[in-house]
Amino acid sequence: MQKRLIAAALLGTALLTACGTNNKNVAESPGIYKHSGNTINKQNDEDLYNPEKVNTQSEKEKEFGFVRQVKSPVPNKNVNFNQDNAMNREKVAKSISNILVTIPNVHDASVLVTDEEVLVAYRTDAKDKKDRFEVADQVKKTAMSVVPRWFHVYVTDDTSLRQDVKNIAYMDSNSQNKEETIKGLVKRMLSRSPQGRKVNDGENPNGEVINKHKNKAEDQDEYRERMDNGNL
């Protein structure tokens, strides 16, 4: 009897060990999640999620997007944001403009995405002050929903400023007088067009910080507050 109990215990231990090793192999398998800091995308590893490959192309468009990123075990090996995660500003501008023209009373929209601002010039048939305010609020919120939260968004329904927005598109992050050119256009946009409601109690309609504890960089970006104080 005692020999049988010992044999059963040894067999159980062997099974548990095998199971643990199996789970470890699955978790660390390069075919699932690499420990090199690589990303696994659902569509890149379809065998894991769709072994029967039954989805057609139209069905794929309805799928959820899934990504798992595993932290690299190599110390100080950071993600290269410039190459891997740099935002394609033209694609972002296109995405924003595509959504904007679906808004009632917005018939076309020119969108410029810079280092930290989104400038939108749009044409609307809204005429009175209240309607213009509501359209501006929708346009502003739409742009904010697409870009990273720290971007500031400025809008105008003055179609004469559309060319000014387009002119800045020929500049880039290294262009001389970039800041002054953008600043001048933002000033005209703020003075000629409504900007909608403030984002929250700590941010004005353009997403600029309005508390007294802002740092120098934030202060330089707050065109609205500087203009109101006569410093723009």
Salt bridges, closest charged atoms under 4 A:
GLU28 OE1 - LYS24 NZ 2.96
GLU46 OE2 - LYS60 NZ 3.03
ASP47 OD1 - LYS53 NZ 2.48
ASP108 OD2 - ARG123 NE 2.93
ASP108 OD1 - ARG162 NH2 3.33
ASP115 OD1 - ARG89 NH2 2.99
ASP115 OD2 - LYS178 NZ 2.73
ASP125 OD2 - HIS107 NE2 3.10
GLU134 OE2 - ARG197 NH2 2.60
ASP137 OD1 - LYS140 NZ 3.79
ASP137 OD2 - LYS141 NZ 2.95
ASP137 OD2 - ARG197 NH1 2.96
ASP157 OD2 - ARG132 NE 2.66
ASP158 OD2 - ARG192 NH1 3.12
ASP164 OD2 - ARG188 NH2 3.06
GLU179 OE2 - LYS178 NZ 3.46
GLU180 OE2 - LYS183 NZ 3.19
ASP201 OD1 - LYS198 NZ 3.27
GLU203 OE1 - ARG149 NH2 2.53
GLU222 OE1 - LYS214 NZ 3.96
GLU225 OE2 - LYS214 NZ 3.36
